[in-house]
Amino acid sequence: MNSTKYRRKVAPSAADSGDSADKLDQLLLSSAICNGEDLVPFVRKAFVSGKPETLLHHLRAFSKSKESEIEEVCKAHYQDFILAVDDLRSLLSDVDSLKSALFESNSKLQSVGLPLLSSLDAFVEARTVSRNLNLALDSVRACVHTIELCTRANKHLEDGNFYMALKCLDSIENEFLDKTPSSTLKRMLEKYIPEIRSYIERKVSKEFGDWLVEIRAVSRTLGQLAISQASSARQREEDLRIKQRQAEEQSRLSLRDCVYVLEEEDEDGLGTVGDDAKDLYSNGGGGHLGFDLTPLYRAYHIHQTLGLEDRFKQYYFENRKLQLTSDFQVSSMTPFLESHQTFFAQIAGFFIVEDRIFRTSGGLISKMEVENLWETAMSKMCSVLEDQFSRMQTANHLLLIKDYVSLLGVTLRRYWYPVEPLLDVLSKHRDKYHELLISDCRKQITEALSADKFEQMLMKKEYEYSMNVLSFQLQDSDIVPAFPYIAPFSTTVPDCCRIVRSFIEDAVSFMSYGGQLDFYDVVKKYLDRLLSEVLDGALLKLISSSVHGVPQAMQMAANMAVFERACDFFFRHAAQLSGIPLRMAERGRRRFPLIKAREAAEETLSGLLKGKVDSFMLLIENVNWVPDEPLQNGNEYVNEVIFYLETLVSTAQQILPVQVLQRVLQDVLSHISVMIVGALQADSVKRFNLNAVMGFDVDIKLLEAFVDNQASIFAEEDLNQLKAAVSEARQMINLLLSSHPENFLNPVIRERSYYSLDYKKVVTISEKLKDSSDRLFGTFGSRNMKQNPKKKSLDTLIKRLRDAS
């Protein structure tokens, strides 16, 4: 195991430590002096420690150490120094020889250089003169250039080319004014340049003012032209619709193949303003109507150049706003109907111009400013329309203004101006317009009906037939009749048809282009009112006041039958004009709107015919109620009635439609049946025998034979209905002639064979029947005789009917 040996350390003494510190300081000082460092820290340290002597001691020690080194160096370089001194002495002699050589050379140089110096002085003087001349020439050139620019500016001013004149002034001011050597010219320029600019501003402002006056008149012409082109485009659309309707009508009336051709419209006429308007839009003076925006653009450009752009914008907007306000003035001296086109055309032209300026002027007017002007104009136009519409009492006036306003809307909508408020005003007065239109039609219909002579209309030419029949689809067939042609109706029918057709066209015209696409229901509603209230009421009044004879009543009934076909045409025509397919119009058809007038006409005709028949039925008083033998050829009254009915049918079938004739004849026959039953039931007839009943049976058979003779006119179903008209008389006679009259009490038999008979009438008439074997009051004188079974059955029937009642 190794043992560790510890050695004792001996602390250095204070004297040793002091000596080592001095040595260290001396080394540091020597190093600093050798390195060329600053000795200030050492000096400061010595004085701080209070030992400057130590520092001096160190410096002296360093100096002594260096002296020995210097001495050694000097000794080392002494030989070199001696050699250098010898070299310097030899060099001095060389220098002296060089000095003499230089002096000689200088003398030669002086003798040669004096002439050259004289020439140099002359050259310097000439160059100075040349520089002065060049400076003078440059100044002259600058003045000449400035004067040329002034001359050019004057020329531009004379020619009215103000922008180039301003550019010349800017060039003079920015490039030549400060460089102009002539103070006189400079003062002159400083004085006149602002004056010229002010002159240009005044001149341009005057031209702009003249343009404002001119553009107002041009705007009116421009608006009229744009609206007329919109009207032409609308007319082309209408023509195309007419062709389409004709094709639809041809396909509806004929099964032949139809060829449909789509014709292309001129897009320029529909979507943009035409060539004339393009001329109006000319920025130069080439437009044949003088629409020139050059003065405006030049004024705007000049003010931009002058740095007055904002002021000119404000000036332009205020003036145009004042012009628009002036355009809103409606003269109270001129009817609005005469001035409305000018009023709306002026506004349309104003905003067409504004749209053009907004799109091409480069910021002269903002979109918001244009919208503000349009809102002001829209509010004023709506106010004027409201006021004028409220005063108008003529439908045609409303329609004329509405058409022009709708054209205005179409025109301005192309420039993206919202026109819905205008269309709302038109829709608001829709009811008033139709009320006025109905009122006008009421007057026209009254005049047309009052002029009717209740005579069939005579047409001598084909164009009359086309105008009065084909145009309203009143014909029975597609075959054109021979001329002269006598129509089954009177002049009232085509006259009223023309009035109603005009009403439809005016109503559709008012509703068209008004913002509402599907307006057929509205037109149909007012058409129903016109027909069911106005025309039907006028016809009722005419029937009740002017129809006094059978020919008049027959003509009126014939007219009503034609009116029924005309009403179908009216609703189809309204649907076509409204752009509604005919199948939809047919699907929504209502009942005949003139049904009251038709029923009144037929009732009047029936009443007059019944009155005529009543005059013949008076002959029934001459009937022998207890003949010994039955009549073979019928009673006198029935022969007269049948003769009259045959005459009536032969005349009526020339004018009345089959359905009308059937209804009237059925009513007359029913009346005759009632009269026959009434004669049997009358108090004046106390008794009648079976022979009399058989005579009435012959009468009814003659009436039924008359009906059968009309088979060439009526259908089988109509003939059955005509026979059914005399069912009461027939069933009463059948019951009286029946072998078993008690069958009347059987519900099944009664429902099948005696459904038209009334209990009380059966009782009353049955009581009057006297058997042919009886004599008057014979039952009291022959009580023991056997009673007739038929009489017994009839008595049983009477008794049971009395008990039932």
C-alpha positions in Angstrom: 0.0 0.0 0.0 1.5 3.3 -1.1 1.6 6.2 1.3 1.0 9.8 0.3 3.6 12.4 1.1 2.5 15.9 1.8 5.0 18.8 1.1 4.7 22.0 3.0 4.3 25.2 0.9 6.4 28.2 1.9 4.6 31.5 1.6 6.6 34.2 -0.3 7.9 37.1 1.7 6.5 40.7 1.4 9.8 41.9 -0.1 9.7 39.3 -2.8 6.2 40.1 -3.7 6.9 43.8 -4.0 9.9 43.2 -6.3 7.8 41.0 -8.6 5.1 43.6 -8.9 7.7 46.3 -9.9 9.1 44.0 -12.5 5.7 43.3 -13.8 4.9 47.0 -14.1 8.2 47.7 -15.8 7.6 44.9 -18.3 4.1 46.2 -19.1 5.4 49.8 -19.5 8.2 48.6 -21.8 5.8 46.6 -23.9 3.5 49.5 -24.2 6.3 51.9 -25.3 7.5 49.4 -27.8 4.1 48.8 -29.2 3.4 52.6 -29.4 0.5 52.3 -27.0 -1.0 55.1 -24.9 0.9 55.6 -21.5 -1.9 57.6 -19.9 -3.2 54.6 -17.9 0.3 54.0 -16.4 0.6 57.7 -15.5 -2.9 57.8 -13.9 -2.1 54.6 -12.0 1.2 56.0 -10.7 -0.4 59.2 -9.4 -3.4 57.3 -8.0 -1.1 55.0 -6.1 1.0 58.0 -5.0 4.2 56.5 -6.5 5.2 58.7 -9.5 8.8 58.1 -8.6 8.4 54.5 -9.5 7.1 55.4 -12.9 10.0 57.8 -13.5 12.4 55.1 -12.3 10.9 52.7 -14.8 11.1 55.2 -17.6 14.8 56.0 -16.8 15.5 52.3 -16.8 13.9 51.8 -20.1 15.8 54.8 -21.6 19.1 53.4 -20.4 18.3 50.1 -21.9 17.5 51.7 -25.2 20.6 54.0 -25.2 22.8 51.0 -25.3 20.8 49.6 -28.1 21.1 52.8 -30.1 24.8 52.9 -29.5 25.1 49.4 -30.8 23.0 50.3 -33.9 25.0 53.4 -34.6 28.1 51.4 -34.5 26.6 48.9 -36.8 25.6 51.6 -39.4 28.5 54.1 -39.2 30.2 52.8 -42.3 27.0 52.9 -44.2 26.6 56.6 -43.2 30.0 57.5 -44.4 29.4 55.9 -47.7 26.1 57.7 -48.0 27.8 61.1 -47.4 30.2 60.4 -50.1 27.4 59.6 -52.5 25.7 62.8 -51.6 28.8 64.8 -52.4 29.0 63.2 -55.8 25.3 63.8 -56.3 25.8 67.5 -55.5 28.2 68.0 -58.4 25.8 66.2 -60.7 23.1 68.6 -59.5 25.1 71.6 -60.3 25.8 70.4 -63.8 22.0 69.7 -64.2 21.2 73.2 -63.0 23.3 74.8 -65.7 21.8 72.5 -68.3 18.2 73.4 -67.1 19.0 77.1 -67.2 20.2 76.8 -70.7 17.2 74.8 -71.7 14.9 77.4 -70.0 16.5 80.1 -72.0 15.9 78.3 -75.2 12.3 77.5 -74.1 11.6 81.1 -73.3 12.8 82.2 -76.6 10.6 79.7 -78.3 7.5 79.9 -76.0 6.8 83.7 -76.1 5.2 83.6 -79.6 3.2 80.6 -78.6 1.9 82.4 -75.5 0.8 85.3 -77.6 -1.1 83.0 -79.8 -2.6 81.3 -76.8 -3.9 84.6 -75.4 -5.5 85.4 -78.7 -7.1 81.9 -78.8 -8.5 82.3 -75.3 -9.9 85.7 -76.2 -11.5 84.3 -79.4 -13.0 81.3 -77.5 -14.5 83.7 -74.9 -16.1 85.7 -77.7 -17.3 82.4 -79.3 -18.9 81.3 -76.1 -20.7 84.6 -75.7 -21.9 84.4 -79.2 -23.2 80.8 -78.6 -24.9 81.9 -75.5 -26.5 84.8 -77.3 -27.6 82.5 -80.1 -29.1 80.0 -77.6 -31.0 82.9 -75.9 -32.3 84.0 -79.3 -33.3 80.4 -80.2 -35.2 80.1 -76.9 -37.0 83.3 -77.5 -37.7 82.3 -81.1 -39.1 78.9 -79.9 -41.2 80.7 -77.3 -42.5 83.1 -79.8 -43.2 80.2 -82.2 -45.2 78.5 -79.4 -47.1 81.8 -78.8 -47.8 82.1 -82.5 -49.0 78.5 -82.6 -51.2 79.1 -79.5 -52.7 82.2 -81.2 -53.4 80.1 -84.3 -55.1 77.4 -82.2 -57.2 80.1 -80.5 -58.2 81.5 -83.9 -59.2 78.1 -85.1 -61.0 77.3 -81.9 -58.7 74.4 -81.0 -58.6 75.3 -77.4 -57.1 72.1 -76.1 -54.0 72.5 -78.3 -53.7 76.2 -77.3 -53.7 75.1 -73.7 -51.1 72.5 -74.4 -48.9 75.2 -76.0 -49.4 77.4 -72.9 -48.5 74.6 -70.6 -45.4 73.9 -72.7 -44.4 77.6 -72.5 -45.1 77.8 -68.8 -43.3 74.6 -67.8 -40.4 74.5 -70.3 -39.6 78.0 -71.5 -40.9 80.6 -69.0 -38.2 80.2 -66.4 -35.5 79.8 -69.2 -36.6 82.9 -71.2 -33.6 85.3 -71.1 -35.8 88.3 -72.0 -37.3 89.8 -69.0 -39.7 91.8 -71.2 -40.9 88.6 -72.9 -41.1 86.8 -69.6 -43.3 89.6 -68.0 -45.5 89.6 -71.1 -46.0 85.8 -70.8 -46.7 85.9 -67.1 -49.4 88.5 -67.8 -51.2 87.0 -70.8 -51.1 83.2 -70.1 -53.7 83.5 -67.2 -55.8 85.8 -69.4 -55.8 83.4 -72.3 -56.8 80.5 -70.0 -59.7 82.6 -68.7 -60.7 83.5 -72.2 -60.7 79.8 -73.2 -62.8 78.9 -70.2 -65.4 81.6 -71.0 -65.4 80.6 -74.7 -65.9 76.9 -73.9 -68.5 77.7 -71.3 -70.5 79.7 -73.9 -70.3 76.8 -76.3 -71.5 74.5 -73.6 -74.4 76.8 -72.8 -75.4 76.8 -76.5 -75.2 73.1 -76.5 -77.5 72.9 -73.5 -80.1 74.9 -75.3 -79.7 72.8 -78.5 -79.7 69.4 -76.8 -83.1 70.1 -75.3 -84.7 70.4 -78.7 -82.7 67.5 -80.0 -83.7 65.4 -77.0 -87.4 65.8 -78.0 -86.7 64.6 -81.5 -84.5 61.8 -80.3 -87.2 60.6 -77.9 -89.9 60.7 -80.6 -87.6 58.8 -82.9 -86.8 56.1 -80.3 -90.4 55.7 -79.3 -91.5 55.5 -83.0 -89.0 52.7 -83.5 -90.3 50.9 -80.5 -93.8 51.3 -82.0 -92.6 49.9 -85.3 -91.0 46.9 -83.5 -94.3 46.3 -81.7 -96.2 46.5 -85.0 -93.9 43.9 -86.4 -94.6 41.7 -83.5 -98.3 42.2 -83.9 -98.1 41.3 -87.6 -96.3 38.1 -86.7 -99.0 37.3 -84.1 -101.7 37.9 -86.7 -100.0 35.5 -89.1 -99.7 32.9 -86.3 -103.4 33.4 -85.4 -104.3 32.9 -89.1 -102.3 29.7 -89.2 -104.0 28.5 -86.0 -107.4 29.4 -87.4 -106.7 27.6 -90.7 -105.6 24.5 -88.8 -108.7 24.7 -86.6 -111.2 25.1 -89.5 -109.5 22.6 -91.9 -108.0 19.2 -91.7 -105.6 20.0 -94.5 -101.9 20.1 -93.9 -100.7 23.5 -92.9 -97.2 24.8 -93.3 -95.8 26.9 -90.6 -92.9 29.2 -91.3 -91.0 31.1 -88.7 -90.0 34.5 -90.0 -86.9 36.0 -88.5 -87.3 39.5 -87.2 -84.7 42.2 -87.7 -82.9 42.2 -84.4 -81.7 45.7 -84.9 -85.2 46.9 -84.9 -86.0 45.1 -81.7 -83.0 45.2 -79.5 -81.3 48.5 -80.3 -82.0 51.9 -81.7 -81.8 52.0 -85.5 -79.5 53.7 -87.9 -81.3 57.0 -87.5 -80.7 56.9 -83.8 -77.1 56.0 -84.4 -76.8 59.1 -86.4 -78.2 60.9 -83.4 -75.5 59.4 -81.2 -72.8 60.8 -83.4 -70.1 62.5 -81.3 -69.3 64.7 -84.3 -71.6 66.8 -86.3 -72.5 64.2 -88.9 -75.9 63.3 -87.4 -78.6 64.5 -89.8 -80.7 65.6 -86.8 -77.7 67.5 -85.3 -77.2 65.4 -82.2 -73.6 66.4 -81.3 -71.9 65.7 -78.0 -68.6 67.3 -79.2 -69.2 70.7 -77.4 -69.9 68.8 -74.1 -66.9 66.5 -74.4 -64.6 69.5 -75.4 -65.8 71.6 -72.5 -65.3 68.7 -70.1 -61.8 68.0 -71.6 -60.9 71.7 -71.4 -62.0 72.0 -67.8 -60.0 68.8 -67.0 -57.0 70.5 -68.6 -57.6 73.6 -66.6 -57.9 71.6 -63.4 -61.6 72.6 -63.0 -63.0 69.1 -63.5 -65.1 68.9 -60.3 -66.5 72.3 -60.8 -67.6 71.5 -64.3 -69.2 68.2 -63.2 -71.2 70.1 -60.6 -72.1 72.8 -63.1 -73.2 70.2 -65.7 -75.3 68.2 -63.2 -77.1 71.3 -61.9 -77.9 72.6 -65.4 -79.2 69.3 -66.6 -81.3 68.9 -63.4 -82.8 72.3 -64.1 -83.6 71.3 -67.7 -85.3 68.1 -66.5 -87.3 70.1 -64.0 -88.4 72.5 -66.7 -89.4 69.5 -68.9 -91.8 68.4 -66.1 -94.0 71.5 -66.7 -97.4 70.5 -68.1 -99.1 73.4 -69.9 -102.6 74.1 -68.6 -103.5 75.8 -71.8 -103.0 72.7 -74.0 -104.9 69.4 -73.4 -102.7 66.7 -72.1 -104.0 64.4 -74.9 -102.3 66.8 -77.4 -99.1 67.4 -75.4 -98.5 64.0 -73.8 -96.3 62.7 -76.7 -94.1 65.8 -76.5 -94.0 65.5 -72.7 -92.9 61.9 -72.6 -90.6 62.1 -75.7 -88.7 65.0 -74.1 -88.1 62.9 -71.0 -87.2 59.8 -73.0 -84.7 61.8 -75.1 -83.2 63.4 -72.0 -82.4 60.0 -70.4 -81.2 58.5 -73.7 -78.7 61.4 -73.9 -77.8 60.9 -70.3 -77.2 57.2 -70.8 -74.9 58.0 -73.8 -73.0 60.6 -71.8 -72.7 58.3 -68.8 -71.2 55.5 -71.0 -68.9 57.6 -73.1 -67.8 60.7 -71.2 -65.3 59.1 -68.9 -66.8 60.1 -65.6 -68.6 63.3 -66.3 -71.7 62.0 -64.6 -71.9 59.1 -62.2 -74.4 56.2 -62.1 -75.8 57.4 -58.8 -76.5 60.9 -60.3 -78.3 59.4 -63.3 -80.3 57.2 -61.0 -81.3 60.2 -58.8 -82.4 62.1 -61.9 -84.4 59.0 -63.1 -86.1 58.7 -59.7 -87.1 62.3 -59.8 -88.4 61.9 -63.3 -90.3 58.7 -62.5 -91.9 60.3 -59.5 -93.0 63.3 -61.5 -94.3 61.2 -64.4 -96.3 59.0 -62.1 -97.7 62.1 -60.4 -98.7 63.7 -63.8 -100.3 60.4 -65.0 -102.3 60.0 -61.8 -103.5 63.6 -62.1 -104.4 63.4 -65.8 -106.0 59.9 -65.6 -108.2 61.1 -62.7 -109.5 63.9 -64.9 -110.1 61.9 -68.1 -113.6 60.6 -68.8 -113.0 59.2 -72.3 -111.7 55.6 -72.6 -110.0 56.3 -76.0 -107.9 59.1 -74.4 -106.8 56.8 -71.6 -105.8 54.2 -74.2 -103.9 56.6 -76.4 -101.8 57.8 -73.4 -101.4 54.3 -72.0 -100.1 53.1 -75.4 -97.5 55.9 -75.6 -96.5 55.4 -71.9 -96.0 51.7 -72.6 -93.9 52.5 -75.6 -91.9 54.9 -73.4 -91.3 52.1 -71.0 -90.2 49.7 -73.7 -87.8 52.4 -75.1 -86.2 53.2 -71.7 -86.1 49.6 -70.6 -83.5 49.1 -73.4 -81.3 51.5 -71.5 -81.9 49.6 -68.2 -84.0 52.2 -66.7 -86.6 50.7 -64.2 -90.2 51.6 -65.4 -92.2 49.4 -63.1 -93.8 52.4 -61.2 -95.2 53.7 -64.5 -96.7 50.3 -65.3 -98.2 50.2 -61.8 -100.0 53.5 -62.4 -101.4 52.0 -65.6 -102.6 48.9 -63.8 -104.1 51.1 -61.1 -106.4 52.8 -63.6 -107.4 49.5 -65.4 -110.8 49.4 -63.8 -111.6 53.0 -64.6 -110.5 52.5 -68.2 -112.8 49.5 -68.7 -115.7 51.3 -67.0 -115.3 54.2 -69.4 -114.9 51.7 -72.3 -118.1 49.9 -71.3 -119.9 53.2 -71.0 -118.8 54.1 -74.5 -119.9 50.8 -75.9 -123.2 51.1 -74.1 -123.9 54.3 -76.0 -122.8 52.8 -79.3 -124.9 49.6 -78.8 -127.9 51.7 -78.0 -127.5 53.7 -81.1 -126.9 50.6 -83.2 -130.0 48.9 -81.8 -132.2 52.0 -82.2 -131.3 52.1 -85.9 -132.3 48.5 -86.5 -135.3 48.0 -88.9 -135.7 44.3 -88.2 -135.1 43.4 -91.8 -132.7 40.7 -93.1 -129.5 42.2 -94.3 -128.8 42.3 -98.0 -125.2 41.9 -99.2 -124.4 42.6 -102.8 -120.7 42.1 -102.9 -118.3 39.6 -101.6 -116.4 42.1 -99.6 -119.6 43.0 -97.7 -120.0 39.3 -96.9 -116.5 39.1 -95.7 -116.8 42.3 -93.6 -120.1 41.4 -92.0 -120.1 37.6 -91.8 -116.6 36.0 -92.2 -114.9 38.6 -90.1 -117.0 37.5 -87.1 -117.2 33.8 -88.1 -121.0 34.0 -88.4 -121.2 31.7 -91.4 -123.0 28.3 -91.3 -120.5 26.7 -93.8 -117.3 27.5 -95.6 -119.1 27.8 -98.9 -119.4 31.4 -100.1 -123.0 32.0 -101.1 -124.1 33.6 -104.4 -124.6 37.3 -104.5 -126.7 39.2 -103.8 -127.0 37.3 -100.5 -129.8 37.8 -97.9 -128.4 37.1 -94.5 -130.7 35.6 -91.8 -129.8 38.5 -89.4 -130.4 42.2 -89.5 -127.8 45.0 -89.5 -127.8 45.0 -85.8 -125.7 41.9 -85.5 -122.6 43.0 -87.4 -122.9 46.5 -86.0 -122.9 45.1 -82.4 -120.2 42.6 -83.3 -118.0 45.4 -84.5 -118.5 47.3 -81.3 -117.7 44.2 -79.1 -114.7 43.4 -81.2 -113.5 46.9 -80.9 -114.0 46.6 -77.1 -111.9 43.4 -77.0 -109.1 44.9 -79.1 -109.1 48.1 -76.9 -109.2 46.1 -73.7 -106.3 43.8 -74.9 -104.4 46.8 -76.1 -104.7 48.4 -72.7 -103.7 45.3 -70.9 -100.8 44.5 -73.3 -97.3 45.7 -72.6 -98.4 46.7 -69.1 -96.2 44.4 -67.1 -98.8 41.6 -66.8 -98.3 38.7 -69.1 -101.4 36.6 -68.4 -104.3 39.0 -68.7 -106.9 36.9 -70.5 -108.9 36.4 -67.3 -109.2 40.2 -66.9 -110.2 40.8 -70.5 -112.7 37.9 -70.2 -114.2 39.3 -67.0 -114.9 42.7 -68.6 -116.1 41.0 -71.8 -118.6 39.0 -69.8 -119.8 42.3 -68.2 -120.2 43.9 -71.6 -122.1 41.0 -73.0 -124.2 40.0 -70.0 -125.0 43.5 -68.7 -124.7 46.0 -71.5 -125.6 44.1 -74.7 -128.0 41.7 -73.0 -129.7 44.6 -71.2 -129.9 46.7 -74.4 -131.4 43.7 -76.3 -133.9 43.1 -73.5 -135.0 46.7 -73.6 -135.2 46.6 -77.4 -137.4 43.5 -77.3 -139.7 44.9 -74.7 -140.1 48.3 -76.4 -139.8 47.8 -80.1 -140.9 44.2 -81.0 -144.6 44.3 -81.7 -145.1 41.8 -84.5 -144.3 38.3 -85.5 -141.8 39.3 -88.3 -139.9 41.6 -85.8 -139.9 38.9 -83.1 -138.8 36.3 -85.6 -136.0 38.5 -86.8 -135.0 39.2 -83.2 -134.9 35.5 -82.4 -132.8 34.9 -85.5 -130.5 37.6 -84.5 -130.1 36.0 -81.0 -129.1 32.7 -82.7 -126.4 34.5 -84.7 -125.3 36.3 -81.6 -124.7 32.9 -80.0 -122.1 32.1 -82.6 -120.7 35.6 -82.4 -120.2 35.2 -78.6 -118.1 32.1 -79.3 -116.0 34.2 -81.7 -115.7 37.0 -79.1 -114.1 34.8 -76.5 -111.9 33.1 -79.1 -110.8 36.4 -80.4 -110.0 37.7 -76.9 -108.0 34.5 -76.2 -106.0 34.9 -79.5 -105.2 38.5 -78.9 -104.2 37.7 -75.3 -101.9 34.9 -76.5 -103.9 32.1 -74.9 -104.3 28.8 -76.7 -107.8 28.2 -78.0 -108.1 24.9 -76.2 -107.7 26.7 -72.9 -110.2 29.3 -73.9 -112.7 26.6 -74.9 -112.1 24.8 -71.6 -113.0 27.9 -69.6 -116.1 28.9 -71.5 -119.2 30.0 -69.6 -122.8 29.8 -70.6 -124.3 32.0 -73.3 -124.0 35.5 -71.9 -127.1 36.8 -73.8 -129.3 34.0 -72.5 -131.8 36.4 -71.0 -132.2 38.3 -74.3 -132.4 35.0 -76.2 -135.1 33.7 -73.9 -137.0 37.0 -74.0 -136.8 37.0 -77.9 -138.1 33.4 -78.1 -140.7 34.1 -75.4 -141.9 37.2 -77.3 -142.0 35.3 -80.6 -143.8 32.4 -78.9 -146.2 34.8 -77.2 -147.1 36.5 -80.5 -147.5 33.2 -82.2 -149.7 32.0 -79.4 -151.8 35.1 -79.7 -152.2 34.4 -83.4 -153.0 30.8 -82.7 -155.5 31.9 -80.0 -157.4 33.8 -82.7 -157.8 30.5 -84.6 -158.5 28.5 -81.4 -161.6 30.7 -80.9 -163.2 28.5 -83.5 -163.2 25.7 -80.9 -166.4 27.4 -79.6 -168.1 26.1 -82.8 -167.4 22.5 -81.9 -170.4 20.2 -81.6 -169.9 18.6 -78.3 -172.6 15.9 -78.7 -172.5 14.9 -82.4 -174.2 11.9 -83.7 -171.2 10.8 -85.6 -167.5 11.5 -85.2 -165.8 14.0 -87.6 -163.5 12.4 -90.2 -161.4 15.5 -91.2 -161.1 17.2 -87.8 -162.7 20.3 -86.5 -162.5 23.7 -88.3 -160.1 25.3 -85.7 -157.4 22.6 -86.1 -157.4 23.0 -89.9 -156.9 26.7 -89.6 -154.2 26.3 -87.0 -152.3 23.7 -89.0 -152.5 25.9 -92.1 -151.0 28.8 -90.1 -148.3 26.5 -88.6 -147.3 25.2 -92.1 -147.1 28.8 -93.4 -145.1 29.8 -90.3 -142.6 26.9 -90.7 -142.1 27.5 -94.3 -141.3 31.2 -93.6 -139.4 30.7 -90.3 -137.0 28.0 -91.6 -135.6 30.6 -94.0 -134.4 32.7 -91.1 -134.5 30.8 -87.8 -132.1 28.1 -86.9 -133.6 24.7 -86.5 -133.1 24.7 -82.7 -134.8 28.0 -82.3 -137.6 27.0 -84.6 -138.0 23.7 -82.7 -138.2 25.4 -79.3 -140.7 28.0 -80.6 -142.9 25.4 -82.3 -142.8 23.2 -79.3 -144.0 26.0 -77.1 -146.8 26.8 -79.6 -147.9 23.1 -79.8 -147.8 22.9 -76.1 -150.1 25.9 -75.9 -152.5 24.3 -78.4 -152.5 21.2 -76.2 -153.3 23.3 -73.2 -156.0 25.1 -75.1 -157.7 21.8 -76.2 -157.6 20.5 -72.6 -158.8 23.8 -71.4 -161.8 23.7 -73.9 -162.8 20.3 -72.5 -162.4 21.6 -69.0 -164.2 24.9 -69.6 -167.3 25.8 -67.7 -169.1 26.6 -70.9 -169.0 22.9 -71.9 -171.4 21.0 -69.7 -171.4 17.6 -71.4 -169.8 16.0 -74.4 -170.1 12.6 -75.9 -167.6 10.0 -77.2 -168.1 11.2 -80.8 -166.8 14.6 -79.8 -163.8 13.0 -78.1 -163.1 11.0 -81.3 -163.3 14.3 -83.2 -160.6 15.8 -80.9 -158.6 12.6 -81.4 -158.6 13.3 -85.1 -157.5 16.9 -84.4 -154.6 15.7 -82.4 -153.7 13.1 -85.0 -153.7 16.0 -87.6 -151.3 17.9 -85.3 -149.1 14.8 -85.0 -149.2 14.4 -88.7 -148.1 18.0 -89.1 -145.1 17.2 -86.9 -144.3 14.1 -88.9 -144.3 16.2 -92.1 -141.4 18.3 -90.7 -139.1 15.3 -90.7 -137.0 17.0 -93.5 -136.3 19.9 -91.1 -136.0 18.4 -87.7 -134.1 15.4 -86.3 -136.0 12.4 -84.9 -135.3 13.5 -81.4 -136.7 17.0 -82.1 -139.8 15.4 -83.7 -140.3 13.4 -80.6 -140.1 16.5 -78.5 -142.6 18.3 -80.7 -145.0 15.4 -80.4 -144.5 15.4 -76.6 -145.7 19.0 -76.7 -149.2 17.8 -77.2 -148.9 15.0 -74.8 -151.4 16.4 -72.3 -154.2 16.6 -74.9 -153.2 13.2 -76.4 -153.1 11.5 -73.1 -156.4 13.0 -72.0 -158.1 11.9 -75.3 -156.5 8.4 -74.9 -157.8 8.2 -71.4 -161.3 9.2 -72.5 -161.3 6.7 -75.3 -159.7 3.9 -73.2 -161.8 0.8 -72.5 -160.3 0.6 -69.0 -159.9 4.2 -67.7 -159.4 2.8 -64.2 -155.9 1.9 -65.3 -155.1 5.6 -64.6 -155.0 4.6 -61.0 -152.2 2.2 -61.6 -149.0 4.1 -60.9 -146.9 2.1 -63.4 -149.4 2.6 -66.2 -150.0 6.2 -65.2 -146.3 7.0 -65.2 -146.0 5.4 -68.7 -149.1 6.6 -70.4 -150.7 9.4 -68.5 -147.7 11.2 -66.9 -148.9 14.7 -68.2 -152.4 14.5 -66.8 -153.5 16.3 -63.6 -155.9 14.6 -61.3 -158.4 17.5 -61.0 -158.5 18.0 -64.7 -159.2 14.3 -65.2 -162.0 14.4 -62.7 -163.5 17.5 -64.2 -163.4 16.4 -67.8 -164.4 12.8 -67.1 -167.5 14.0 -65.3 -168.6 15.7 -68.6 -168.3 12.6 -70.7 -171.9 11.3 -71.7 -172.2 7.8 -73.1 -173.7 7.7 -76.5 -176.4 5.2 -75.4 -177.6 7.6 -72.8 -179.9 10.5 -73.2 -179.8 13.6 -71.2 -180.8 12.7 -67.6 -181.3 9.1 -68.9 -180.1 7.5 -65.7 -183.2 8.7 -63.8 -185.7 7.2 -66.4 -184.0 3.9 -67.0 -182.9 2.7 -63.6 -183.5 -0.9 -64.5 -181.2 -0.9 -67.6 -177.7 -2.5 -67.4 -174.9 0.2 -67.1 -172.2 0.4 -69.7 -169.0 -1.2 -68.3 -166.8 1.6 -69.6 -169.1 4.2 -68.0 -169.0 2.1 -64.8 -165.2 2.1 -64.9 -165.0 5.8 -65.5 -167.4 6.4 -62.6 -165.2 4.3 -60.4 -162.2 6.3 -61.6 -163.9 9.6 -60.8 -165.0 8.4 -57.4 -161.5 7.1 -56.4 -159.8 10.3 -57.7 -162.2 12.4 -55.6 -161.5 10.3 -52.6 -157.7 10.6 -53.2 -157.9 14.3 -53.5 
